[in-house]
Amino acid sequence: LDEETPLLSKAALATVQKRVDNISVPSSIGRIPRKIASNFASLTADQWRNWTTLFSPVASRDLLQKEHLSCWLKFVNVCKLLCQRIITTSEIQQAEDLINSFLEDVRVLYPSHITPNMHLHLHLCDCIRLVGLVPSFWLFGFERMNGVLGSYKTNKKNVEVQVMRRVLLDLELDKSALIK
């Protein structure tokens, strides 16, 4: 949880990174950058979601103590339920129950690490009931596209024109690859 009392040692984080590197996933999911051993420095929200729901249960399965793994898996299951593109009212209730159980575990296991965000977790299911599905109001897609656009090289002048030329060039390259 912090540098004084880490749940995973540097060696364990290196093991996690090796496991993640060996996982094959469809290109639509993307890879987790090689940042696990550096405490997940600057992961995007999309990468955090993928780490949480796909990679972490496999990569950390025998590295965390039982009670810590149980707590983490509750959070993983909440994320899986709430990040679906279709969710039933019973799944929202199931997620709400898991959030409460997760937060109780956090209160017992990590009492000095409770943050205001932990309290906000309690309102997430109500937000979904009122506003709709998580993908409709979280911005994973926009963040991913901002990352793509930010990777384009420009000379800092007329950036919009340069980015549009690059997008059009990429589209043309994609089309020519399909024609062959």
C-alpha positions as CSV (number, residue, x, y, z in Angstrom):
1,L,0.0,0.0,0.0
2,D,2.9,2.3,0.5
3,E,6.7,2.2,0.5
4,E,6.9,1.3,4.2
5,T,4.5,-1.7,4.0
6,P,4.2,-2.9,0.5
7,L,1.8,-5.8,-0.2
8,L,4.1,-7.0,-3.0
9,S,7.8,-6.8,-3.0
10,K,9.8,-5.6,-6.0
11,A,10.6,-9.2,-6.8
12,A,6.8,-10.1,-6.7
13,L,6.1,-7.1,-9.0
14,A,8.7,-8.3,-11.4
15,T,7.0,-11.7,-11.4
16,V,3.6,-10.0,-12.0
17,Q,5.2,-8.1,-15.0
18,K,6.6,-11.4,-16.4
19,R,3.2,-13.0,-16.1
20,V,1.4,-10.1,-17.8
21,D,4.0,-10.0,-20.6
22,N,3.2,-13.7,-21.3
23,I,-0.6,-13.2,-21.6
24,S,-1.9,-13.1,-25.2
25,V,-4.9,-10.8,-25.6
26,P,-6.8,-9.6,-28.7
27,S,-5.5,-6.4,-30.1
28,S,-8.8,-4.6,-29.2
29,I,-7.9,-5.0,-25.5
30,G,-4.3,-3.7,-25.7
31,R,-1.4,-4.4,-23.6
32,I,-0.4,-3.2,-20.1
33,P,2.7,-1.1,-20.5
34,R,5.9,-2.3,-18.8
35,K,5.2,-0.2,-15.8
36,I,4.1,-2.6,-13.1
37,A,7.4,-2.8,-11.3
38,S,7.5,1.0,-11.3
39,N,4.2,1.1,-9.3
40,F,2.0,1.4,-12.4
41,A,3.3,4.9,-13.2
42,S,1.0,6.9,-15.5
43,L,-1.4,4.1,-16.6
44,T,-4.5,5.4,-18.4
45,A,-8.0,4.7,-17.1
46,D,-8.4,2.2,-19.9
47,Q,-5.2,0.4,-18.9
48,W,-6.3,0.5,-15.3
49,R,-9.6,-1.1,-16.2
50,N,-7.8,-3.8,-18.2
51,W,-5.3,-4.4,-15.5
52,T,-8.0,-4.7,-12.9
53,T,-10.5,-6.8,-14.7
54,L,-8.3,-9.0,-16.9
55,F,-4.6,-9.2,-15.9
56,S,-4.5,-8.7,-12.1
57,P,-6.5,-11.8,-11.1
58,V,-4.2,-14.1,-13.1
59,A,-0.9,-12.2,-12.4
60,S,-1.3,-11.9,-8.6
61,R,-3.1,-15.1,-7.8
62,D,-0.5,-16.7,-5.5
63,L,1.5,-13.5,-4.6
64,L,-1.0,-11.9,-2.2
65,Q,-2.0,-13.2,1.2
66,K,-5.4,-14.8,1.2
67,E,-7.3,-12.0,2.9
68,H,-5.7,-9.3,0.6
69,L,-6.4,-11.4,-2.5
70,S,-10.0,-11.9,-1.4
71,C,-10.4,-8.1,-0.9
72,W,-8.9,-7.3,-4.3
73,L,-11.0,-9.9,-6.1
74,K,-14.2,-8.3,-4.7
75,F,-13.0,-5.0,-6.3
76,V,-12.2,-6.9,-9.5
77,N,-15.7,-8.4,-9.6
78,V,-17.3,-5.0,-8.9
79,C,-15.4,-3.5,-11.9
80,K,-16.3,-6.4,-14.1
81,L,-20.0,-6.0,-13.3
82,L,-20.2,-2.2,-13.6
83,C,-18.1,-1.9,-16.7
84,Q,-20.4,-4.1,-18.8
85,R,-22.2,-2.7,-21.8
86,I,-25.4,-4.4,-20.6
87,I,-26.3,-4.8,-16.9
88,T,-29.4,-6.0,-15.1
89,T,-30.9,-4.5,-11.9
90,S,-29.9,-7.7,-10.1
91,E,-26.3,-7.3,-11.2
92,I,-26.3,-3.6,-10.0
93,Q,-27.5,-4.9,-6.6
94,Q,-24.8,-7.6,-6.7
95,A,-22.2,-5.0,-7.4
96,E,-23.6,-2.8,-4.6
97,D,-23.3,-5.7,-2.1
98,L,-19.8,-6.4,-3.3
99,I,-18.8,-2.7,-2.9
100,N,-20.0,-2.8,0.7
101,S,-18.2,-6.0,1.4
102,F,-15.0,-4.7,-0.3
103,L,-15.1,-1.4,1.7
104,E,-15.6,-3.4,5.0
105,D,-12.5,-5.4,4.1
106,V,-10.6,-2.2,3.4
107,R,-11.7,-0.8,6.7
108,V,-10.4,-3.8,8.5
109,L,-7.2,-4.5,6.5
110,Y,-6.1,-0.9,5.6
111,P,-7.7,1.5,8.1
112,S,-5.2,4.2,7.5
113,H,-5.7,4.1,3.7
114,I,-9.3,5.0,3.5
115,T,-9.9,8.0,1.1
116,P,-12.8,10.1,0.0
117,N,-12.9,8.0,-3.2
118,M,-13.8,5.0,-1.0
119,H,-16.9,6.8,0.1
120,L,-17.8,7.7,-3.5
121,H,-17.8,4.0,-4.3
122,L,-20.9,3.8,-2.2
123,H,-22.8,6.1,-4.6
124,L,-21.6,4.4,-7.9
125,C,-24.6,2.1,-8.2
126,D,-27.0,4.9,-7.6
127,C,-25.3,6.9,-10.4
128,I,-25.7,3.9,-12.7
129,R,-29.4,3.7,-11.8
130,L,-29.8,7.4,-12.5
131,V,-27.5,8.1,-15.4
132,G,-27.0,4.7,-17.1
133,L,-24.2,2.4,-17.9
134,V,-20.6,3.2,-16.9
135,P,-19.3,3.2,-20.5
136,S,-21.9,5.9,-21.3
137,F,-20.3,8.4,-18.8
138,W,-16.8,7.3,-18.3
139,L,-14.4,8.4,-21.0
140,F,-12.1,5.4,-21.7
141,G,-12.6,5.7,-25.5
142,F,-11.8,9.4,-25.5
143,E,-8.7,8.9,-23.4
144,R,-7.5,6.1,-25.7
145,M,-7.9,8.3,-28.7
146,N,-6.2,11.2,-27.0
147,G,-3.2,8.9,-26.4
148,V,-3.1,8.0,-30.1
149,L,-3.4,11.6,-31.2
150,G,-0.8,12.7,-28.6
151,S,1.7,10.2,-30.1
152,Y,1.7,11.9,-33.5
153,K,4.8,13.9,-34.1
154,T,4.2,17.6,-35.0
155,N,6.3,20.7,-35.3
156,K,4.0,22.5,-32.9
157,K,2.6,24.8,-35.7
158,N,-0.8,24.1,-37.2
159,V,-1.1,21.0,-35.1
160,E,-4.7,20.3,-36.1
161,V,-3.8,20.2,-39.8
162,Q,-0.8,17.9,-39.1
163,V,-2.9,15.6,-37.0
164,M,-5.7,15.4,-39.6
165,R,-3.1,14.7,-42.4
166,R,-1.7,11.8,-40.2
167,V,-5.2,10.4,-39.6
168,L,-6.0,10.5,-43.3
169,L,-2.7,8.9,-44.2
170,D,-3.3,6.2,-41.6
171,L,-6.8,5.6,-43.1
172,E,-5.3,5.4,-46.6
173,L,-2.7,2.9,-45.4
174,D,-5.4,0.8,-43.8
175,K,-7.4,0.8,-47.0
176,S,-4.4,-0.2,-49.2
177,A,-3.6,-3.0,-46.8
178,L,-7.2,-4.3,-47.3
179,I,-7.0,-4.1,-51.1
180,K,-3.9,-6.3,-51.3
